[in-house]
Amino acid sequence: MSNSFQLPIHWADHEDIAMGLYERFGAEFNEGSIYRIRFTDLMQWVLEIPNFKGTPEQCNEGHLEMIQSAWVYEWRDNQK
């Protein structure tokens, strides 16, 4: 599907963000290394996801923690 038809993604869309990060990085990060990513890097990567409409000011530690967890689940699902 082209990006012009996708819904916008916001900070609370943790699963959508996790899928976008997995699509970008694939197996480059595993479960342990996902949890060691610096929040400053994670925030920047999220802001670079196509159709992401959130701002840095809307980001908080809770969102970043939920995104890391969702990314781990996405990584696990793709290891089967």
Biopython code that builds the backbone (N, CA, C, O; Angstrom):
import numpy as np
from Bio.PDB.StructureBuilder import StructureBuilder

atoms = [
    (1, "MET", "N", (0.850, -1.170, 0.000)),
    (1, "MET", "CA", (0.000, 0.000, 0.000)),
    (1, "MET", "C", (0.898, 1.235, 0.000)),
    (1, "MET", "O", (1.908, 1.253, 0.704)),
    (2, "SER", "N", (0.567, 2.232, -0.746)),
    (2, "SER", "CA", (1.405, 3.423, -0.794)),
    (2, "SER", "C", (1.190, 4.259, 0.462)),
    (2, "SER", "O", (0.127, 4.204, 1.081)),
    (3, "ASN", "N", (2.204, 5.029, 0.829)),
    (3, "ASN", "CA", (2.140, 5.831, 2.043)),
    (3, "ASN", "C", (0.995, 6.819, 2.034)),
    (3, "ASN", "O", (0.493, 7.166, 3.103)),
    (4, "SER", "N", (0.559, 7.288, 0.876)),
    (4, "SER", "CA", (-0.498, 8.290, 0.819)),
    (4, "SER", "C", (-1.844, 7.739, 1.276)),
    (4, "SER", "O", (-2.750, 8.521, 1.565)),
    (5, "PHE", "N", (-2.005, 6.424, 1.351)),
    (5, "PHE", "CA", (-3.267, 5.827, 1.779)),
    (5, "PHE", "C", (-3.208, 5.280, 3.195)),
    (5, "PHE", "O", (-4.206, 4.753, 3.687)),
    (6, "GLN", "N", (-2.079, 5.388, 3.856)),
    (6, "GLN", "CA", (-1.953, 4.886, 5.212)),
    (6, "GLN", "C", (-2.391, 5.941, 6.215)),
    (6, "GLN", "O", (-2.213, 7.139, 5.994)),
    (7, "LEU", "N", (-2.964, 5.484, 7.316)),
    (7, "LEU", "CA", (-3.383, 6.399, 8.358)),
    (7, "LEU", "C", (-2.165, 6.972, 9.071)),
    (7, "LEU", "O", (-1.118, 6.326, 9.119)),
    (8, "PRO", "N", (-2.287, 8.174, 9.624)),
    (8, "PRO", "CA", (-1.153, 8.719, 10.373)),
    (8, "PRO", "C", (-0.885, 7.902, 11.634)),
    (8, "PRO", "O", (-1.802, 7.326, 12.220)),
    (9, "ILE", "N", (0.368, 7.860, 12.038)),
    (9, "ILE", "CA", (0.802, 7.143, 13.239)),
    (9, "ILE", "C", (1.166, 8.183, 14.295)),
    (9, "ILE", "O", (1.811, 9.189, 13.999)),
    (10, "HIS", "N", (0.740, 7.922, 15.535)),
    (10, "HIS", "CA", (1.019, 8.822, 16.651)),
    (10, "HIS", "C", (1.740, 8.055, 17.756)),
    (10, "HIS", "O", (1.880, 6.835, 17.679)),
    (11, "TRP", "N", (2.196, 8.767, 18.780)),
    (11, "TRP", "CA", (2.983, 8.148, 19.847)),
    (11, "TRP", "C", (2.271, 6.980, 20.511)),
    (11, "TRP", "O", (2.931, 6.017, 20.902)),
    (12, "ALA", "N", (0.970, 7.028, 20.652)),
    (12, "ALA", "CA", (0.235, 5.957, 21.344)),
    (12, "ALA", "C", (0.036, 4.717, 20.470)),
    (12, "ALA", "O", (-0.460, 3.701, 20.956)),
    (13, "ASP", "N", (0.405, 4.780, 19.210)),
    (13, "ASP", "CA", (0.254, 3.641, 18.287)),
    (13, "ASP", "C", (1.489, 2.740, 18.386)),
    (13, "ASP", "O", (2.214, 2.548, 17.410)),
    (14, "HIS", "N", (1.712, 2.196, 19.581)),
    (14, "HIS", "CA", (2.943, 1.458, 19.863)),
    (14, "HIS", "C", (3.174, 0.288, 18.916)),
    (14, "HIS", "O", (4.297, 0.075, 18.457)),
    (15, "GLU", "N", (2.119, -0.475, 18.617)),
    (15, "GLU", "CA", (2.286, -1.639, 17.737)),
    (15, "GLU", "C", (2.643, -1.214, 16.314)),
    (15, "GLU", "O", (3.492, -1.834, 15.674)),
    (16, "ASP", "N", (1.996, -0.158, 15.820)),
    (16, "ASP", "CA", (2.315, 0.330, 14.469)),
    (16, "ASP", "C", (3.753, 0.834, 14.397)),
    (16, "ASP", "O", (4.457, 0.605, 13.414)),
    (17, "ILE", "N", (4.172, 1.520, 15.448)),
    (17, "ILE", "CA", (5.548, 2.013, 15.496)),
    (17, "ILE", "C", (6.518, 0.831, 15.516)),
    (17, "ILE", "O", (7.523, 0.832, 14.805)),
    (18, "ALA", "N", (6.208, -0.175, 16.336)),
    (18, "ALA", "CA", (7.079, -1.359, 16.424)),
    (18, "ALA", "C", (7.197, -2.049, 15.075)),
    (18, "ALA", "O", (8.285, -2.480, 14.694)),
    (19, "MET", "N", (6.095, -2.157, 14.350)),
    (19, "MET", "CA", (6.150, -2.775, 13.024)),
    (19, "MET", "C", (7.024, -1.947, 12.094)),
    (19, "MET", "O", (7.794, -2.504, 11.312)),
    (20, "GLY", "N", (6.916, -0.631, 12.168)),
    (20, "GLY", "CA", (7.750, 0.232, 11.338)),
    (20, "GLY", "C", (9.222, 0.092, 11.663)),
    (20, "GLY", "O", (10.061, 0.092, 10.763)),
    (21, "LEU", "N", (9.543, -0.027, 12.945)),
    (21, "LEU", "CA", (10.941, -0.202, 13.343)),
    (21, "LEU", "C", (11.463, -1.559, 12.904)),
    (21, "LEU", "O", (12.602, -1.673, 12.451)),
    (22, "TYR", "N", (10.633, -2.591, 13.036)),
    (22, "TYR", "CA", (11.078, -3.915, 12.590)),
    (22, "TYR", "C", (11.284, -3.929, 11.074)),
    (22, "TYR", "O", (12.245, -4.518, 10.579)),
    (23, "GLU", "N", (10.384, -3.281, 10.346)),
    (23, "GLU", "CA", (10.542, -3.215, 8.886)),
    (23, "GLU", "C", (11.842, -2.510, 8.520)),
    (23, "GLU", "O", (12.512, -2.892, 7.560)),
    (24, "ARG", "N", (12.191, -1.497, 9.273)),
    (24, "ARG", "CA", (13.412, -0.739, 8.972)),
    (24, "ARG", "C", (14.675, -1.514, 9.360)),
    (24, "ARG", "O", (15.639, -1.557, 8.596)),
    (25, "PHE", "N", (14.667, -2.127, 10.550)),
    (25, "PHE", "CA", (15.891, -2.714, 11.080)),
    (25, "PHE", "C", (15.947, -4.229, 11.009)),
    (25, "PHE", "O", (17.034, -4.800, 11.102)),
    (26, "GLY", "N", (14.808, -4.902, 10.848)),
    (26, "GLY", "CA", (14.790, -6.352, 10.741)),
    (26, "GLY", "C", (15.512, -7.030, 11.886)),
    (26, "GLY", "O", (15.243, -6.742, 13.053)),
    (27, "ALA", "N", (16.423, -7.923, 11.563)),
    (27, "ALA", "CA", (17.147, -8.700, 12.563)),
    (27, "ALA", "C", (18.400, -7.982, 13.064)),
    (27, "ALA", "O", (19.204, -8.570, 13.788)),
    (28, "GLU", "N", (18.567, -6.720, 12.683)),
    (28, "GLU", "CA", (19.740, -5.963, 13.140)),
    (28, "GLU", "C", (19.773, -5.858, 14.665)),
    (28, "GLU", "O", (20.845, -5.822, 15.268)),
    (29, "PHE", "N", (18.592, -5.810, 15.279)),
    (29, "PHE", "CA", (18.476, -5.774, 16.737)),
    (29, "PHE", "C", (17.741, -7.018, 17.192)),
    (29, "PHE", "O", (16.757, -7.427, 16.575)),
    (30, "ASN", "N", (18.223, -7.627, 18.285)),
    (30, "ASN", "CA", (17.509, -8.758, 18.863)),
    (30, "ASN", "C", (16.842, -8.293, 20.156)),
    (30, "ASN", "O", (16.903, -7.114, 20.505)),
    (31, "GLU", "N", (16.214, -9.214, 20.852)),
    (31, "GLU", "CA", (15.450, -8.859, 22.048)),
    (31, "GLU", "C", (16.278, -8.062, 23.057)),
    (31, "GLU", "O", (15.834, -7.024, 23.547)),
    (32, "GLY", "N", (17.458, -8.543, 23.359)),
    (32, "GLY", "CA", (18.295, -7.855, 24.340)),
    (32, "GLY", "C", (18.771, -6.494, 23.876)),
    (32, "GLY", "O", (18.790, -5.542, 24.656)),
    (33, "SER", "N", (19.152, -6.394, 22.620)),
    (33, "SER", "CA", (19.677, -5.113, 22.144)),
    (33, "SER", "C", (18.579, -4.069, 21.961)),
    (33, "SER", "O", (18.854, -2.872, 22.045)),
    (34, "ILE", "N", (17.351, -4.493, 21.716)),
    (34, "ILE", "CA", (16.244, -3.524, 21.610)),
    (34, "ILE", "C", (16.094, -2.785, 22.934)),
    (34, "ILE", "O", (15.883, -1.572, 22.950)),
    (35, "TYR", "N", (16.202, -3.512, 24.045)),
    (35, "TYR", "CA", (16.053, -2.880, 25.359)),
    (35, "TYR", "C", (17.247, -2.027, 25.747)),
    (35, "TYR", "O", (17.165, -1.275, 26.718)),
    (36, "ARG", "N", (18.346, -2.119, 25.025)),
    (36, "ARG", "CA", (19.532, -1.305, 25.326)),
    (36, "ARG", "C", (19.644, -0.072, 24.426)),
    (36, "ARG", "O", (20.600, 0.693, 24.551)),
    (37, "ILE", "N", (18.690, 0.129, 23.531)),
    (37, "ILE", "CA", (18.726, 1.301, 22.647)),
    (37, "ILE", "C", (18.480, 2.560, 23.484)),
    (37, "ILE", "O", (17.568, 2.608, 24.309)),
    (38, "ARG", "N", (19.302, 3.557, 23.254)),
    (38, "ARG", "CA", (19.126, 4.831, 23.964)),
    (38, "ARG", "C", (17.807, 5.466, 23.538)),
    (38, "ARG", "O", (17.438, 5.421, 22.364)),
    (39, "PHE", "N", (17.104, 6.055, 24.497)),
    (39, "PHE", "CA", (15.820, 6.669, 24.195)),
    (39, "PHE", "C", (15.957, 7.815, 23.192)),
    (39, "PHE", "O", (15.037, 8.056, 22.410)),
    (40, "THR", "N", (17.075, 8.519, 23.199)),
    (40, "THR", "CA", (17.254, 9.595, 22.225)),
    (40, "THR", "C", (17.302, 9.031, 20.806)),
    (40, "THR", "O", (16.738, 9.620, 19.885)),
    (41, "ASP", "N", (17.976, 7.886, 20.628)),
    (41, "ASP", "CA", (18.018, 7.244, 19.307)),
    (41, "ASP", "C", (16.646, 6.717, 18.926)),
    (41, "ASP", "O", (16.190, 6.908, 17.799)),
    (42, "LEU", "N", (15.985, 6.050, 19.876)),
    (42, "LEU", "CA", (14.671, 5.484, 19.598)),
    (42, "LEU", "C", (13.689, 6.569, 19.186)),
    (42, "LEU", "O", (12.936, 6.393, 18.229)),
    (43, "MET", "N", (13.690, 7.681, 19.894)),
    (43, "MET", "CA", (12.782, 8.771, 19.550)),
    (43, "MET", "C", (13.046, 9.266, 18.128)),
    (43, "MET", "O", (12.104, 9.498, 17.370)),
    (44, "GLN", "N", (14.297, 9.429, 17.767)),
    (44, "GLN", "CA", (14.632, 9.908, 16.421)),
    (44, "GLN", "C", (14.162, 8.920, 15.361)),
    (44, "GLN", "O", (13.620, 9.329, 14.335)),
    (45, "TRP", "N", (14.362, 7.630, 15.593)),
    (45, "TRP", "CA", (13.940, 6.617, 14.625)),
    (45, "TRP", "C", (12.429, 6.620, 14.460)),
    (45, "TRP", "O", (11.923, 6.453, 13.350)),
    (46, "VAL", "N", (11.706, 6.809, 15.559)),
    (46, "VAL", "CA", (10.245, 6.861, 15.476)),
    (46, "VAL", "C", (9.820, 8.065, 14.649)),
    (46, "VAL", "O", (8.923, 7.958, 13.812)),
    (47, "LEU", "N", (10.446, 9.192, 14.872)),
    (47, "LEU", "CA", (10.098, 10.409, 14.126)),
    (47, "LEU", "C", (10.342, 10.241, 12.628)),
    (47, "LEU", "O", (9.734, 10.949, 11.825)),
    (48, "GLU", "N", (11.221, 9.318, 12.238)),
    (48, "GLU", "CA", (11.549, 9.089, 10.829)),
    (48, "GLU", "C", (10.622, 8.081, 10.142)),
    (48, "GLU", "O", (10.732, 7.872, 8.934)),
    (49, "ILE", "N", (9.710, 7.457, 10.895)),
    (49, "ILE", "CA", (8.799, 6.470, 10.301)),
    (49, "ILE", "C", (7.842, 7.183, 9.354)),
    (49, "ILE", "O", (7.273, 8.215, 9.709)),
    (50, "PRO", "N", (7.659, 6.637, 8.141)),
    (50, "PRO", "CA", (6.695, 7.250, 7.216)),
    (50, "PRO", "C", (5.306, 7.345, 7.864)),
    (50, "PRO", "O", (4.866, 6.416, 8.541)),
    (51, "ASN", "N", (4.642, 8.445, 7.657)),
    (51, "ASN", "CA", (3.303, 8.713, 8.184)),
    (51, "ASN", "C", (3.263, 8.947, 9.684)),
    (51, "ASN", "O", (2.176, 9.024, 10.256)),
    (52, "PHE", "N", (4.423, 9.065, 10.348)),
    (52, "PHE", "CA", (4.409, 9.389, 11.768)),
    (52, "PHE", "C", (4.136, 10.879, 11.917)),
    (52, "PHE", "O", (4.825, 11.705, 11.318)),
    (53, "LYS", "N", (3.140, 11.217, 12.709)),
    (53, "LYS", "CA", (2.706, 12.607, 12.830)),
    (53, "LYS", "C", (2.947, 13.210, 14.200)),
    (53, "LYS", "O", (2.574, 14.358, 14.439)),
    (54, "GLY", "N", (3.573, 12.451, 15.121)),
    (54, "GLY", "CA", (3.851, 12.983, 16.449)),
    (54, "GLY", "C", (5.013, 13.955, 16.425)),
    (54, "GLY", "O", (5.732, 14.067, 15.432)),
    (55, "THR", "N", (5.184, 14.653, 17.530)),
    (55, "THR", "CA", (6.287, 15.603, 17.673)),
    (55, "THR", "C", (7.184, 15.161, 18.828)),
    (55, "THR", "O", (6.750, 14.397, 19.690)),
    (56, "PRO", "N", (8.425, 15.634, 18.852)),
    (56, "PRO", "CA", (9.307, 15.292, 19.977)),
    (56, "PRO", "C", (8.708, 15.721, 21.317)),
    (56, "PRO", "O", (8.893, 15.039, 22.325)),
    (57, "GLU", "N", (7.999, 16.836, 21.332)),
    (57, "GLU", "CA", (7.418, 17.347, 22.574)),
    (57, "GLU", "C", (6.332, 16.423, 23.126)),
    (57, "GLU", "O", (6.074, 16.432, 24.330)),
    (58, "GLN", "N", (5.702, 15.639, 22.280)),
    (58, "GLN", "CA", (4.650, 14.720, 22.714)),
    (58, "GLN", "C", (5.206, 13.397, 23.227)),
    (58, "GLN", "O", (4.469, 12.589, 23.791)),
    (59, "CYS", "N", (6.479, 13.179, 23.037)),
    (59, "CYS", "CA", (7.118, 11.931, 23.444)),
    (59, "CYS", "C", (7.362, 11.934, 24.948)),
    (59, "CYS", "O", (7.639, 12.977, 25.541)),
    (60, "ASN", "N", (7.257, 10.746, 25.562)),
    (60, "ASN", "CA", (7.622, 10.615, 26.967)),
    (60, "ASN", "C", (8.208, 9.223, 27.192)),
    (60, "ASN", "O", (8.146, 8.356, 26.320)),
    (61, "GLU", "N", (8.774, 9.030, 28.374)),
    (61, "GLU", "CA", (9.440, 7.770, 28.686)),
    (61, "GLU", "C", (8.476, 6.585, 28.609)),
    (61, "GLU", "O", (8.860, 5.497, 28.180)),
    (62, "GLY", "N", (7.232, 6.796, 29.022)),
    (62, "GLY", "CA", (6.241, 5.723, 28.971)),
    (62, "GLY", "C", (5.996, 5.240, 27.552)),
    (62, "GLY", "O", (5.924, 4.036, 27.305)),
    (63, "HIS", "N", (5.867, 6.185, 26.608)),
    (63, "HIS", "CA", (5.687, 5.788, 25.209)),
    (63, "HIS", "C", (6.888, 4.993, 24.720)),
    (63, "HIS", "O", (6.729, 3.961, 24.067)),
    (64, "LEU", "N", (8.086, 5.467, 25.032)),
    (64, "LEU", "CA", (9.292, 4.800, 24.549)),
    (64, "LEU", "C", (9.425, 3.395, 25.126)),
    (64, "LEU", "O", (9.844, 2.473, 24.427)),
    (65, "GLU", "N", (9.074, 3.230, 26.390)),
    (65, "GLU", "CA", (9.116, 1.896, 26.999)),
    (65, "GLU", "C", (8.110, 0.960, 26.335)),
    (65, "GLU", "O", (8.424, -0.200, 26.072)),
    (66, "MET", "N", (6.901, 1.457, 26.063)),
    (66, "MET", "CA", (5.882, 0.640, 25.404)),
    (66, "MET", "C", (6.310, 0.289, 23.976)),
    (66, "MET", "O", (6.054, -0.819, 23.505)),
    (67, "ILE", "N", (6.956, 1.225, 23.293)),
    (67, "ILE", "CA", (7.442, 0.974, 21.940)),
    (67, "ILE", "C", (8.514, -0.114, 21.972)),
    (67, "ILE", "O", (8.506, -1.009, 21.126)),
    (68, "GLN", "N", (9.437, -0.052, 22.936)),
    (68, "GLN", "CA", (10.457, -1.091, 23.042)),
    (68, "GLN", "C", (9.811, -2.460, 23.255)),
    (68, "GLN", "O", (10.189, -3.433, 22.602)),
    (69, "SER", "N", (8.849, -2.539, 24.155)),
    (69, "SER", "CA", (8.173, -3.817, 24.422)),
    (69, "SER", "C", (7.468, -4.332, 23.180)),
    (69, "SER", "O", (7.571, -5.512, 22.846)),
    (70, "ALA", "N", (6.751, -3.450, 22.495)),
    (70, "ALA", "CA", (6.034, -3.858, 21.282)),
    (70, "ALA", "C", (7.011, -4.298, 20.207)),
    (70, "ALA", "O", (6.728, -5.239, 19.465)),
    (71, "TRP", "N", (8.159, -3.634, 20.109)),
    (71, "TRP", "CA", (9.184, -4.002, 19.130)),
    (71, "TRP", "C", (9.733, -5.391, 19.438)),
    (71, "TRP", "O", (9.954, -6.185, 18.524)),
    (72, "VAL", "N", (9.954, -5.693, 20.716)),
    (72, "VAL", "CA", (10.421, -7.027, 21.104)),
    (72, "VAL", "C", (9.399, -8.078, 20.687)),
    (72, "VAL", "O", (9.775, -9.114, 20.137)),
    (73, "TYR", "N", (8.113, -7.831, 20.938)),
    (73, "TYR", "CA", (7.073, -8.788, 20.534)),
    (73, "TYR", "C", (7.048, -8.949, 19.021)),
    (73, "TYR", "O", (6.882, -10.062, 18.522)),
    (74, "GLU", "N", (7.210, -7.861, 18.288)),
    (74, "GLU", "CA", (7.256, -7.926, 16.828)),
    (74, "GLU", "C", (8.465, -8.751, 16.382)),
    (74, "GLU", "O", (8.352, -9.575, 15.475)),
    (75, "TRP", "N", (9.612, -8.535, 17.011)),
    (75, "TRP", "CA", (10.822, -9.303, 16.682)),
    (75, "TRP", "C", (10.591, -10.786, 16.960)),
    (75, "TRP", "O", (10.938, -11.637, 16.140)),
    (76, "ARG", "N", (10.002, -11.095, 18.119)),
    (76, "ARG", "CA", (9.740, -12.502, 18.479)),
    (76, "ARG", "C", (8.805, -13.152, 17.458)),
    (76, "ARG", "O", (9.047, -14.278, 17.023)),
    (77, "ASP", "N", (7.735, -12.443, 17.075)),
    (77, "ASP", "CA", (6.789, -12.987, 16.097)),
    (77, "ASP", "C", (7.453, -13.334, 14.778)),
    (77, "ASP", "O", (7.047, -14.279, 14.102)),
    (78, "ASN", "N", (8.455, -12.585, 14.419)),
    (78, "ASN", "CA", (9.140, -12.801, 13.142)),
    (78, "ASN", "C", (10.263, -13.823, 13.225)),
    (78, "ASN", "O", (10.910, -14.105, 12.217)),
    (79, "GLN", "N", (10.508, -14.380, 14.400)),
    (79, "GLN", "CA", (11.548, -15.399, 14.561)),
    (79, "GLN", "C", (10.986, -16.807, 14.403)),
    (79, "GLN", "O", (11.747, -17.774, 14.405)),
    (80, "LYS", "N", (9.693, -16.938, 14.270)),
    (80, "LYS", "CA", (9.051, -18.253, 14.180)),
    (80, "LYS", "C", (9.205, -18.866, 12.812)),
    (80, "LYS", "O", (8.720, -19.972, 12.573)),
]
sb = StructureBuilder()
sb.init_structure("model")
sb.init_model(0)
sb.init_chain("A")
sb.init_seg("    ")
for serial, (resi, resn, name, xyz) in enumerate(atoms, 1):
    if name == "N":
        sb.init_residue(resn, " ", resi, " ")
    sb.init_atom(name, np.array(xyz, "f"), 0.0, 1.0, " ", f" {name:<3s}", serial, name[0])
structure = sb.get_structure()
